[in-house]
Amino acid sequence: MGQSNPIILTVITSGPSFPRSWRVRISQIPCGAIAKADQGCLQYHTGVSGRVKSFNFDPVNGRQLSNQDYSICIRTERNFCSIQYTACPGAVPGNRSRTFTLSGNSNSIVQAMVGGGTQGSPNSCTNDWLMVPCAKIADRLPMASTCEDKICGGTFNAEVSSVERTVVSTIRPFRLAFHADSIEAPTDVDNRGFCLDYVQQPCTSNK
């Protein structure tokens, strides 16, 4: 509210001494603004469609960061009741995208794993995972009666599979939660994190 209580940014570096530079964008948002994110949202996206990425994501040279726990929020636009997520296209057309690699050795195809499960179970996400509330495969008819909340492995799918699929969630507000533990090797190799394209779906008369 004034010069007596400024916002202070502190940057701490380590290693050899050499010139460093940053570009930091700062936006102050009024408390009652429609652009204000919900509490607990480290990333906040607006619009009917868009793209969300984990920090440090890059399809070629990126590496998944360890010790991550944060939420990605997407503002629910007026008259939209569900949201679909699809893995971003890969850097090389025709090749598997590698845009969703959270656990396992990503130098080979790693199938999707879902659910919490128990430690050591091949079909469980206990170390690194993306939480998509009540995720189901979008184009399956009839729609599955059960859903999953956690997705991991190296393929984006709401079921155990090595084939990428579009996933839908009807839980509002639209929010993803990402968790990565402190260990990225040797079990996990070359994981990049995730990149997802989203499209909100309009409400229908039966929703």
PyMOL commands that place a pseudoatom at each C-alpha (Angstrom):
pseudoatom trace, name=CA, resn=MET, resi=1, chain=A, elem=C, hetatm=0, pos=[0.000, 0.000, 0.000]
pseudoatom trace, name=CA, resn=GLY, resi=2, chain=A, elem=C, hetatm=0, pos=[3.006, 2.294, 0.144]
pseudoatom trace, name=CA, resn=GLN, resi=3, chain=A, elem=C, hetatm=0, pos=[6.760, 2.696, 0.345]
pseudoatom trace, name=CA, resn=SER, resi=4, chain=A, elem=C, hetatm=0, pos=[6.841, 1.441, 3.926]
pseudoatom trace, name=CA, resn=ASN, resi=5, chain=A, elem=C, hetatm=0, pos=[6.048, -2.146, 2.892]
pseudoatom trace, name=CA, resn=PRO, resi=6, chain=A, elem=C, hetatm=0, pos=[7.505, -2.780, -0.582]
pseudoatom trace, name=CA, resn=ILE, resi=7, chain=A, elem=C, hetatm=0, pos=[7.516, -6.150, -2.347]
pseudoatom trace, name=CA, resn=ILE, resi=8, chain=A, elem=C, hetatm=0, pos=[11.071, -7.486, -2.317]
pseudoatom trace, name=CA, resn=LEU, resi=9, chain=A, elem=C, hetatm=0, pos=[12.424, -10.090, -4.758]
pseudoatom trace, name=CA, resn=THR, resi=10, chain=A, elem=C, hetatm=0, pos=[15.593, -11.895, -3.694]
pseudoatom trace, name=CA, resn=VAL, resi=11, chain=A, elem=C, hetatm=0, pos=[17.667, -13.962, -6.142]
pseudoatom trace, name=CA, resn=ILE, resi=12, chain=A, elem=C, hetatm=0, pos=[20.157, -16.460, -4.703]
pseudoatom trace, name=CA, resn=THR, resi=13, chain=A, elem=C, hetatm=0, pos=[22.720, -18.071, -6.993]
pseudoatom trace, name=CA, resn=SER, resi=14, chain=A, elem=C, hetatm=0, pos=[25.554, -20.536, -6.537]
pseudoatom trace, name=CA, resn=GLY, resi=15, chain=A, elem=C, hetatm=0, pos=[28.515, -21.831, -8.497]
pseudoatom trace, name=CA, resn=PRO, resi=16, chain=A, elem=C, hetatm=0, pos=[31.172, -19.877, -10.413]
pseudoatom trace, name=CA, resn=SER, resi=17, chain=A, elem=C, hetatm=0, pos=[30.864, -16.132, -10.538]
pseudoatom trace, name=CA, resn=PHE, resi=18, chain=A, elem=C, hetatm=0, pos=[29.804, -14.739, -13.931]
pseudoatom trace, name=CA, resn=PRO, resi=19, chain=A, elem=C, hetatm=0, pos=[27.419, -12.011, -15.146]
pseudoatom trace, name=CA, resn=ARG, resi=20, chain=A, elem=C, hetatm=0, pos=[23.762, -12.939, -14.839]
pseudoatom trace, name=CA, resn=SER, resi=21, chain=A, elem=C, hetatm=0, pos=[20.604, -11.181, -15.963]
pseudoatom trace, name=CA, resn=TRP, resi=22, chain=A, elem=C, hetatm=0, pos=[16.857, -11.571, -15.537]
pseudoatom trace, name=CA, resn=ARG, resi=23, chain=A, elem=C, hetatm=0, pos=[13.700, -10.274, -17.121]
pseudoatom trace, name=CA, resn=VAL, resi=24, chain=A, elem=C, hetatm=0, pos=[10.888, -10.230, -14.581]
pseudoatom trace, name=CA, resn=ARG, resi=25, chain=A, elem=C, hetatm=0, pos=[7.346, -9.214, -15.431]
pseudoatom trace, name=CA, resn=ILE, resi=26, chain=A, elem=C, hetatm=0, pos=[5.333, -7.913, -12.479]
pseudoatom trace, name=CA, resn=SER, resi=27, chain=A, elem=C, hetatm=0, pos=[1.597, -7.253, -12.598]
pseudoatom trace, name=CA, resn=GLN, resi=28, chain=A, elem=C, hetatm=0, pos=[-0.403, -5.975, -9.661]
pseudoatom trace, name=CA, resn=ILE, resi=29, chain=A, elem=C, hetatm=0, pos=[-4.029, -7.137, -9.775]
pseudoatom trace, name=CA, resn=PRO, resi=30, chain=A, elem=C, hetatm=0, pos=[-6.833, -5.454, -7.818]
pseudoatom trace, name=CA, resn=CYS, resi=31, chain=A, elem=C, hetatm=0, pos=[-8.440, -7.643, -5.164]
pseudoatom trace, name=CA, resn=GLY, resi=32, chain=A, elem=C, hetatm=0, pos=[-11.847, -7.627, -6.863]
pseudoatom trace, name=CA, resn=ALA, resi=33, chain=A, elem=C, hetatm=0, pos=[-10.625, -8.053, -10.447]
pseudoatom trace, name=CA, resn=ILE, resi=34, chain=A, elem=C, hetatm=0, pos=[-12.010, -10.846, -12.610]
pseudoatom trace, name=CA, resn=ALA, resi=35, chain=A, elem=C, hetatm=0, pos=[-8.403, -11.639, -13.561]
pseudoatom trace, name=CA, resn=LYS, resi=36, chain=A, elem=C, hetatm=0, pos=[-7.543, -12.527, -9.960]
pseudoatom trace, name=CA, resn=ALA, resi=37, chain=A, elem=C, hetatm=0, pos=[-6.618, -16.199, -9.538]
pseudoatom trace, name=CA, resn=ASP, resi=38, chain=A, elem=C, hetatm=0, pos=[-8.137, -18.406, -6.879]
pseudoatom trace, name=CA, resn=GLN, resi=39, chain=A, elem=C, hetatm=0, pos=[-6.067, -18.971, -3.775]
pseudoatom trace, name=CA, resn=GLY, resi=40, chain=A, elem=C, hetatm=0, pos=[-3.368, -21.606, -4.174]
pseudoatom trace, name=CA, resn=CYS, resi=41, chain=A, elem=C, hetatm=0, pos=[-2.988, -21.255, -7.961]
pseudoatom trace, name=CA, resn=LEU, resi=42, chain=A, elem=C, hetatm=0, pos=[0.675, -20.970, -8.919]
pseudoatom trace, name=CA, resn=GLN, resi=43, chain=A, elem=C, hetatm=0, pos=[-0.266, -20.914, -12.603]
pseudoatom trace, name=CA, resn=TYR, resi=44, chain=A, elem=C, hetatm=0, pos=[-3.492, -19.278, -13.766]
pseudoatom trace, name=CA, resn=HIS, resi=45, chain=A, elem=C, hetatm=0, pos=[-4.921, -19.472, -17.276]
pseudoatom trace, name=CA, resn=THR, resi=46, chain=A, elem=C, hetatm=0, pos=[-7.973, -17.863, -18.824]
pseudoatom trace, name=CA, resn=GLY, resi=47, chain=A, elem=C, hetatm=0, pos=[-9.864, -18.405, -22.051]
pseudoatom trace, name=CA, resn=VAL, resi=48, chain=A, elem=C, hetatm=0, pos=[-11.895, -21.211, -23.597]
pseudoatom trace, name=CA, resn=SER, resi=49, chain=A, elem=C, hetatm=0, pos=[-8.750, -22.862, -24.962]
pseudoatom trace, name=CA, resn=GLY, resi=50, chain=A, elem=C, hetatm=0, pos=[-5.065, -22.674, -24.242]
pseudoatom trace, name=CA, resn=ARG, resi=51, chain=A, elem=C, hetatm=0, pos=[-1.912, -24.548, -23.263]
pseudoatom trace, name=CA, resn=VAL, resi=52, chain=A, elem=C, hetatm=0, pos=[-0.488, -25.464, -19.853]
pseudoatom trace, name=CA, resn=LYS, resi=53, chain=A, elem=C, hetatm=0, pos=[3.079, -26.589, -19.162]
pseudoatom trace, name=CA, resn=SER, resi=54, chain=A, elem=C, hetatm=0, pos=[5.066, -27.739, -16.183]
pseudoatom trace, name=CA, resn=PHE, resi=55, chain=A, elem=C, hetatm=0, pos=[7.957, -25.484, -15.248]
pseudoatom trace, name=CA, resn=ASN, resi=56, chain=A, elem=C, hetatm=0, pos=[11.136, -26.068, -17.268]
pseudoatom trace, name=CA, resn=PHE, resi=57, chain=A, elem=C, hetatm=0, pos=[9.243, -28.060, -19.907]
pseudoatom trace, name=CA, resn=ASP, resi=58, chain=A, elem=C, hetatm=0, pos=[10.855, -28.385, -23.330]
pseudoatom trace, name=CA, resn=PRO, resi=59, chain=A, elem=C, hetatm=0, pos=[10.170, -31.315, -25.708]
pseudoatom trace, name=CA, resn=VAL, resi=60, chain=A, elem=C, hetatm=0, pos=[13.852, -31.693, -26.608]
pseudoatom trace, name=CA, resn=ASN, resi=61, chain=A, elem=C, hetatm=0, pos=[16.133, -30.300, -23.908]
pseudoatom trace, name=CA, resn=GLY, resi=62, chain=A, elem=C, hetatm=0, pos=[13.816, -29.746, -20.933]
pseudoatom trace, name=CA, resn=ARG, resi=63, chain=A, elem=C, hetatm=0, pos=[14.107, -31.691, -17.708]
pseudoatom trace, name=CA, resn=GLN, resi=64, chain=A, elem=C, hetatm=0, pos=[11.429, -32.266, -15.127]
pseudoatom trace, name=CA, resn=LEU, resi=65, chain=A, elem=C, hetatm=0, pos=[12.124, -30.408, -11.909]
pseudoatom trace, name=CA, resn=SER, resi=66, chain=A, elem=C, hetatm=0, pos=[12.180, -32.365, -8.657]
pseudoatom trace, name=CA, resn=ASN, resi=67, chain=A, elem=C, hetatm=0, pos=[10.387, -31.440, -5.418]
pseudoatom trace, name=CA, resn=GLN, resi=68, chain=A, elem=C, hetatm=0, pos=[7.366, -29.872, -7.084]
pseudoatom trace, name=CA, resn=ASP, resi=69, chain=A, elem=C, hetatm=0, pos=[3.920, -29.366, -5.540]
pseudoatom trace, name=CA, resn=TYR, resi=70, chain=A, elem=C, hetatm=0, pos=[1.698, -26.761, -7.123]
pseudoatom trace, name=CA, resn=SER, resi=71, chain=A, elem=C, hetatm=0, pos=[-1.691, -26.178, -8.727]
pseudoatom trace, name=CA, resn=ILE, resi=72, chain=A, elem=C, hetatm=0, pos=[-2.488, -24.989, -12.243]
pseudoatom trace, name=CA, resn=CYS, resi=73, chain=A, elem=C, hetatm=0, pos=[-5.872, -23.272, -12.452]
pseudoatom trace, name=CA, resn=ILE, resi=74, chain=A, elem=C, hetatm=0, pos=[-7.988, -22.507, -15.500]
pseudoatom trace, name=CA, resn=ARG, resi=75, chain=A, elem=C, hetatm=0, pos=[-10.779, -19.998, -15.117]
pseudoatom trace, name=CA, resn=THR, resi=76, chain=A, elem=C, hetatm=0, pos=[-14.167, -21.567, -15.870]
pseudoatom trace, name=CA, resn=GLU, resi=77, chain=A, elem=C, hetatm=0, pos=[-15.629, -19.422, -18.628]
pseudoatom trace, name=CA, resn=ARG, resi=78, chain=A, elem=C, hetatm=0, pos=[-19.333, -18.586, -18.713]
pseudoatom trace, name=CA, resn=ASN, resi=79, chain=A, elem=C, hetatm=0, pos=[-21.588, -21.467, -19.861]
pseudoatom trace, name=CA, resn=PHE, resi=80, chain=A, elem=C, hetatm=0, pos=[-18.774, -24.037, -19.918]
pseudoatom trace, name=CA, resn=CYS, resi=81, chain=A, elem=C, hetatm=0, pos=[-19.124, -27.144, -17.747]
pseudoatom trace, name=CA, resn=SER, resi=82, chain=A, elem=C, hetatm=0, pos=[-16.252, -29.495, -18.598]
pseudoatom trace, name=CA, resn=ILE, resi=83, chain=A, elem=C, hetatm=0, pos=[-12.739, -29.388, -19.967]
pseudoatom trace, name=CA, resn=GLN, resi=84, chain=A, elem=C, hetatm=0, pos=[-10.723, -31.621, -22.285]
pseudoatom trace, name=CA, resn=TYR, resi=85, chain=A, elem=C, hetatm=0, pos=[-6.950, -32.076, -22.175]
pseudoatom trace, name=CA, resn=THR, resi=86, chain=A, elem=C, hetatm=0, pos=[-4.725, -33.440, -24.949]
pseudoatom trace, name=CA, resn=ALA, resi=87, chain=A, elem=C, hetatm=0, pos=[-0.952, -33.909, -24.966]
pseudoatom trace, name=CA, resn=CYS, resi=88, chain=A, elem=C, hetatm=0, pos=[0.726, -31.191, -27.042]
pseudoatom trace, name=CA, resn=PRO, resi=89, chain=A, elem=C, hetatm=0, pos=[2.020, -32.179, -30.492]
pseudoatom trace, name=CA, resn=GLY, resi=90, chain=A, elem=C, hetatm=0, pos=[5.599, -33.378, -30.554]
pseudoatom trace, name=CA, resn=ALA, resi=91, chain=A, elem=C, hetatm=0, pos=[8.568, -31.505, -31.970]
pseudoatom trace, name=CA, resn=VAL, resi=92, chain=A, elem=C, hetatm=0, pos=[8.929, -34.019, -34.839]
pseudoatom trace, name=CA, resn=PRO, resi=93, chain=A, elem=C, hetatm=0, pos=[5.702, -34.799, -36.762]
pseudoatom trace, name=CA, resn=GLY, resi=94, chain=A, elem=C, hetatm=0, pos=[4.844, -38.485, -36.817]
pseudoatom trace, name=CA, resn=ASN, resi=95, chain=A, elem=C, hetatm=0, pos=[6.968, -39.354, -33.793]
pseudoatom trace, name=CA, resn=ARG, resi=96, chain=A, elem=C, hetatm=0, pos=[5.546, -39.915, -30.316]
pseudoatom trace, name=CA, resn=SER, resi=97, chain=A, elem=C, hetatm=0, pos=[5.163, -36.554, -28.706]
pseudoatom trace, name=CA, resn=ARG, resi=98, chain=A, elem=C, hetatm=0, pos=[7.180, -36.988, -25.482]
pseudoatom trace, name=CA, resn=THR, resi=99, chain=A, elem=C, hetatm=0, pos=[5.150, -34.060, -24.169]
pseudoatom trace, name=CA, resn=PHE, resi=100, chain=A, elem=C, hetatm=0, pos=[3.900, -36.069, -21.197]
pseudoatom trace, name=CA, resn=THR, resi=101, chain=A, elem=C, hetatm=0, pos=[6.790, -37.854, -19.482]
pseudoatom trace, name=CA, resn=LEU, resi=102, chain=A, elem=C, hetatm=0, pos=[6.572, -37.869, -15.693]
pseudoatom trace, name=CA, resn=SER, resi=103, chain=A, elem=C, hetatm=0, pos=[8.016, -41.214, -14.637]
pseudoatom trace, name=CA, resn=GLY, resi=104, chain=A, elem=C, hetatm=0, pos=[9.963, -44.158, -16.046]
pseudoatom trace, name=CA, resn=ASN, resi=105, chain=A, elem=C, hetatm=0, pos=[12.675, -44.168, -18.699]
pseudoatom trace, name=CA, resn=SER, resi=106, chain=A, elem=C, hetatm=0, pos=[11.413, -41.724, -21.307]
pseudoatom trace, name=CA, resn=ASN, resi=107, chain=A, elem=C, hetatm=0, pos=[13.937, -42.894, -23.908]
pseudoatom trace, name=CA, resn=SER, resi=108, chain=A, elem=C, hetatm=0, pos=[11.480, -45.707, -24.608]
pseudoatom trace, name=CA, resn=ILE, resi=109, chain=A, elem=C, hetatm=0, pos=[7.681, -45.794, -24.705]
pseudoatom trace, name=CA, resn=VAL, resi=110, chain=A, elem=C, hetatm=0, pos=[6.282, -45.801, -21.165]
pseudoatom trace, name=CA, resn=GLN, resi=111, chain=A, elem=C, hetatm=0, pos=[2.576, -46.536, -20.849]
pseudoatom trace, name=CA, resn=ALA, resi=112, chain=A, elem=C, hetatm=0, pos=[0.206, -44.375, -18.890]
pseudoatom trace, name=CA, resn=MET, resi=113, chain=A, elem=C, hetatm=0, pos=[-0.229, -45.291, -15.246]
pseudoatom trace, name=CA, resn=VAL, resi=114, chain=A, elem=C, hetatm=0, pos=[-3.229, -44.110, -13.272]
pseudoatom trace, name=CA, resn=GLY, resi=115, chain=A, elem=C, hetatm=0, pos=[-4.495, -43.955, -9.712]
pseudoatom trace, name=CA, resn=GLY, resi=116, chain=A, elem=C, hetatm=0, pos=[-2.790, -43.916, -6.351]
pseudoatom trace, name=CA, resn=GLY, resi=117, chain=A, elem=C, hetatm=0, pos=[-2.373, -47.640, -5.928]
pseudoatom trace, name=CA, resn=THR, resi=118, chain=A, elem=C, hetatm=0, pos=[0.167, -49.109, -3.543]
pseudoatom trace, name=CA, resn=GLN, resi=119, chain=A, elem=C, hetatm=0, pos=[3.913, -48.642, -3.468]
pseudoatom trace, name=CA, resn=GLY, resi=120, chain=A, elem=C, hetatm=0, pos=[5.555, -50.913, -6.006]
pseudoatom trace, name=CA, resn=SER, resi=121, chain=A, elem=C, hetatm=0, pos=[2.391, -51.542, -8.001]
pseudoatom trace, name=CA, resn=PRO, resi=122, chain=A, elem=C, hetatm=0, pos=[2.996, -51.130, -11.761]
pseudoatom trace, name=CA, resn=ASN, resi=123, chain=A, elem=C, hetatm=0, pos=[-0.387, -49.429, -12.123]
pseudoatom trace, name=CA, resn=SER, resi=124, chain=A, elem=C, hetatm=0, pos=[-0.038, -46.595, -9.650]
pseudoatom trace, name=CA, resn=CYS, resi=125, chain=A, elem=C, hetatm=0, pos=[1.255, -43.045, -9.318]
pseudoatom trace, name=CA, resn=THR, resi=126, chain=A, elem=C, hetatm=0, pos=[3.041, -42.756, -6.004]
pseudoatom trace, name=CA, resn=ASN, resi=127, chain=A, elem=C, hetatm=0, pos=[6.120, -40.659, -6.844]
pseudoatom trace, name=CA, resn=ASP, resi=128, chain=A, elem=C, hetatm=0, pos=[5.464, -38.211, -9.683]
pseudoatom trace, name=CA, resn=TRP, resi=129, chain=A, elem=C, hetatm=0, pos=[1.956, -37.480, -10.955]
pseudoatom trace, name=CA, resn=LEU, resi=130, chain=A, elem=C, hetatm=0, pos=[-0.469, -35.021, -12.456]
pseudoatom trace, name=CA, resn=MET, resi=131, chain=A, elem=C, hetatm=0, pos=[-3.860, -34.848, -10.769]
pseudoatom trace, name=CA, resn=VAL, resi=132, chain=A, elem=C, hetatm=0, pos=[-6.776, -34.383, -13.181]
pseudoatom trace, name=CA, resn=PRO, resi=133, chain=A, elem=C, hetatm=0, pos=[-9.961, -34.566, -11.089]
pseudoatom trace, name=CA, resn=CYS, resi=134, chain=A, elem=C, hetatm=0, pos=[-12.172, -37.492, -12.188]
pseudoatom trace, name=CA, resn=ALA, resi=135, chain=A, elem=C, hetatm=0, pos=[-10.410, -37.951, -15.528]
pseudoatom trace, name=CA, resn=LYS, resi=136, chain=A, elem=C, hetatm=0, pos=[-12.073, -40.054, -18.231]
pseudoatom trace, name=CA, resn=ILE, resi=137, chain=A, elem=C, hetatm=0, pos=[-11.362, -40.727, -21.900]
pseudoatom trace, name=CA, resn=ALA, resi=138, chain=A, elem=C, hetatm=0, pos=[-13.307, -38.058, -23.774]
pseudoatom trace, name=CA, resn=ASP, resi=139, chain=A, elem=C, hetatm=0, pos=[-14.465, -39.927, -26.884]
pseudoatom trace, name=CA, resn=ARG, resi=140, chain=A, elem=C, hetatm=0, pos=[-15.454, -43.226, -25.289]
pseudoatom trace, name=CA, resn=LEU, resi=141, chain=A, elem=C, hetatm=0, pos=[-19.151, -44.033, -25.688]
pseudoatom trace, name=CA, resn=PRO, resi=142, chain=A, elem=C, hetatm=0, pos=[-20.717, -44.854, -23.407]
pseudoatom trace, name=CA, resn=MET, resi=143, chain=A, elem=C, hetatm=0, pos=[-18.618, -42.805, -21.000]
pseudoatom trace, name=CA, resn=ALA, resi=144, chain=A, elem=C, hetatm=0, pos=[-16.842, -44.891, -18.358]
pseudoatom trace, name=CA, resn=SER, resi=145, chain=A, elem=C, hetatm=0, pos=[-18.679, -45.061, -15.041]
pseudoatom trace, name=CA, resn=THR, resi=146, chain=A, elem=C, hetatm=0, pos=[-15.455, -44.762, -13.053]
pseudoatom trace, name=CA, resn=CYS, resi=147, chain=A, elem=C, hetatm=0, pos=[-12.712, -42.174, -13.258]
pseudoatom trace, name=CA, resn=GLU, resi=148, chain=A, elem=C, hetatm=0, pos=[-9.132, -41.600, -12.157]
pseudoatom trace, name=CA, resn=ASP, resi=149, chain=A, elem=C, hetatm=0, pos=[-7.502, -38.632, -10.470]
pseudoatom trace, name=CA, resn=LYS, resi=150, chain=A, elem=C, hetatm=0, pos=[-3.784, -39.279, -10.924]
pseudoatom trace, name=CA, resn=ILE, resi=151, chain=A, elem=C, hetatm=0, pos=[-1.970, -39.816, -14.227]
pseudoatom trace, name=CA, resn=CYS, resi=152, chain=A, elem=C, hetatm=0, pos=[1.745, -40.578, -14.588]
pseudoatom trace, name=CA, resn=GLY, resi=153, chain=A, elem=C, hetatm=0, pos=[4.114, -42.622, -16.742]
pseudoatom trace, name=CA, resn=GLY, resi=154, chain=A, elem=C, hetatm=0, pos=[5.067, -41.538, -20.243]
pseudoatom trace, name=CA, resn=THR, resi=155, chain=A, elem=C, hetatm=0, pos=[1.713, -41.476, -22.038]
pseudoatom trace, name=CA, resn=PHE, resi=156, chain=A, elem=C, hetatm=0, pos=[-1.218, -39.137, -21.439]
pseudoatom trace, name=CA, resn=ASN, resi=157, chain=A, elem=C, hetatm=0, pos=[-4.309, -41.273, -20.982]
pseudoatom trace, name=CA, resn=ALA, resi=158, chain=A, elem=C, hetatm=0, pos=[-6.946, -41.805, -18.281]
pseudoatom trace, name=CA, resn=GLU, resi=159, chain=A, elem=C, hetatm=0, pos=[-6.453, -45.576, -18.562]
pseudoatom trace, name=CA, resn=VAL, resi=160, chain=A, elem=C, hetatm=0, pos=[-3.425, -47.863, -18.628]
pseudoatom trace, name=CA, resn=SER, resi=161, chain=A, elem=C, hetatm=0, pos=[-2.247, -47.649, -22.220]
pseudoatom trace, name=CA, resn=SER, resi=162, chain=A, elem=C, hetatm=0, pos=[0.674, -46.707, -24.463]
pseudoatom trace, name=CA, resn=VAL, resi=163, chain=A, elem=C, hetatm=0, pos=[-1.650, -44.711, -26.745]
pseudoatom trace, name=CA, resn=GLU, resi=164, chain=A, elem=C, hetatm=0, pos=[-2.286, -41.030, -26.081]
pseudoatom trace, name=CA, resn=ARG, resi=165, chain=A, elem=C, hetatm=0, pos=[-5.947, -40.049, -25.678]
pseudoatom trace, name=CA, resn=THR, resi=166, chain=A, elem=C, hetatm=0, pos=[-7.963, -36.914, -25.016]
pseudoatom trace, name=CA, resn=VAL, resi=167, chain=A, elem=C, hetatm=0, pos=[-9.042, -36.756, -21.371]
pseudoatom trace, name=CA, resn=VAL, resi=168, chain=A, elem=C, hetatm=0, pos=[-12.114, -34.970, -20.015]
pseudoatom trace, name=CA, resn=SER, resi=169, chain=A, elem=C, hetatm=0, pos=[-12.939, -33.687, -16.521]
pseudoatom trace, name=CA, resn=THR, resi=170, chain=A, elem=C, hetatm=0, pos=[-16.282, -32.294, -15.367]
pseudoatom trace, name=CA, resn=ILE, resi=171, chain=A, elem=C, hetatm=0, pos=[-15.070, -31.147, -11.942]
pseudoatom trace, name=CA, resn=ARG, resi=172, chain=A, elem=C, hetatm=0, pos=[-15.205, -27.382, -11.422]
pseudoatom trace, name=CA, resn=PRO, resi=173, chain=A, elem=C, hetatm=0, pos=[-13.320, -25.207, -10.829]
pseudoatom trace, name=CA, resn=PHE, resi=174, chain=A, elem=C, hetatm=0, pos=[-10.843, -26.513, -13.412]
pseudoatom trace, name=CA, resn=ARG, resi=175, chain=A, elem=C, hetatm=0, pos=[-7.619, -27.249, -11.572]
pseudoatom trace, name=CA, resn=LEU, resi=176, chain=A, elem=C, hetatm=0, pos=[-4.609, -29.514, -12.125]
pseudoatom trace, name=CA, resn=ALA, resi=177, chain=A, elem=C, hetatm=0, pos=[-2.174, -30.444, -9.367]
pseudoatom trace, name=CA, resn=PHE, resi=178, chain=A, elem=C, hetatm=0, pos=[1.388, -31.493, -10.144]
pseudoatom trace, name=CA, resn=HIS, resi=179, chain=A, elem=C, hetatm=0, pos=[3.647, -33.424, -7.773]
pseudoatom trace, name=CA, resn=ALA, resi=180, chain=A, elem=C, hetatm=0, pos=[7.237, -34.571, -8.285]
pseudoatom trace, name=CA, resn=ASP, resi=181, chain=A, elem=C, hetatm=0, pos=[9.329, -36.173, -5.576]
pseudoatom trace, name=CA, resn=SER, resi=182, chain=A, elem=C, hetatm=0, pos=[12.993, -35.517, -4.834]
pseudoatom trace, name=CA, resn=ILE, resi=183, chain=A, elem=C, hetatm=0, pos=[14.362, -38.404, -6.940]
pseudoatom trace, name=CA, resn=GLU, resi=184, chain=A, elem=C, hetatm=0, pos=[14.608, -38.182, -10.731]
pseudoatom trace, name=CA, resn=ALA, resi=185, chain=A, elem=C, hetatm=0, pos=[17.187, -40.951, -11.279]
pseudoatom trace, name=CA, resn=PRO, resi=186, chain=A, elem=C, hetatm=0, pos=[18.027, -43.783, -11.870]
pseudoatom trace, name=CA, resn=THR, resi=187, chain=A, elem=C, hetatm=0, pos=[14.450, -45.093, -12.225]
pseudoatom trace, name=CA, resn=ASP, resi=188, chain=A, elem=C, hetatm=0, pos=[13.278, -41.920, -13.951]
pseudoatom trace, name=CA, resn=VAL, resi=189, chain=A, elem=C, hetatm=0, pos=[15.333, -40.994, -17.004]
pseudoatom trace, name=CA, resn=ASP, resi=190, chain=A, elem=C, hetatm=0, pos=[14.995, -37.959, -19.313]
pseudoatom trace, name=CA, resn=ASN, resi=191, chain=A, elem=C, hetatm=0, pos=[11.543, -36.980, -18.115]
pseudoatom trace, name=CA, resn=ARG, resi=192, chain=A, elem=C, hetatm=0, pos=[10.501, -33.606, -19.518]
pseudoatom trace, name=CA, resn=GLY, resi=193, chain=A, elem=C, hetatm=0, pos=[7.342, -32.949, -17.516]
pseudoatom trace, name=CA, resn=PHE, resi=194, chain=A, elem=C, hetatm=0, pos=[4.163, -32.170, -19.396]
pseudoatom trace, name=CA, resn=CYS, resi=195, chain=A, elem=C, hetatm=0, pos=[2.548, -29.911, -21.957]
pseudoatom trace, name=CA, resn=LEU, resi=196, chain=A, elem=C, hetatm=0, pos=[-1.227, -30.103, -22.439]
pseudoatom trace, name=CA, resn=ASP, resi=197, chain=A, elem=C, hetatm=0, pos=[-3.634, -28.301, -24.715]
pseudoatom trace, name=CA, resn=TYR, resi=198, chain=A, elem=C, hetatm=0, pos=[-7.035, -27.661, -23.153]
pseudoatom trace, name=CA, resn=VAL, resi=199, chain=A, elem=C, hetatm=0, pos=[-10.463, -26.829, -24.563]
pseudoatom trace, name=CA, resn=GLN, resi=200, chain=A, elem=C, hetatm=0, pos=[-13.425, -26.031, -22.336]
pseudoatom trace, name=CA, resn=GLN, resi=201, chain=A, elem=C, hetatm=0, pos=[-16.661, -27.748, -23.316]
pseudoatom trace, name=CA, resn=PRO, resi=202, chain=A, elem=C, hetatm=0, pos=[-20.034, -25.943, -23.299]
pseudoatom trace, name=CA, resn=CYS, resi=203, chain=A, elem=C, hetatm=0, pos=[-22.786, -26.949, -20.903]
pseudoatom trace, name=CA, resn=THR, resi=204, chain=A, elem=C, hetatm=0, pos=[-25.630, -29.054, -22.250]
pseudoatom trace, name=CA, resn=SER, resi=205, chain=A, elem=C, hetatm=0, pos=[-29.207, -29.315, -21.074]
pseudoatom trace, name=CA, resn=ASN, resi=206, chain=A, elem=C, hetatm=0, pos=[-28.529, -32.478, -19.087]
pseudoatom trace, name=CA, resn=LYS, resi=207, chain=A, elem=C, hetatm=0, pos=[-25.659, -30.945, -17.041]
for i in range(1, 207): cmd.bond("trace and resi %d" % i, "trace and resi %d" % (i + 1))
show_as sticks, trace
zoom trace
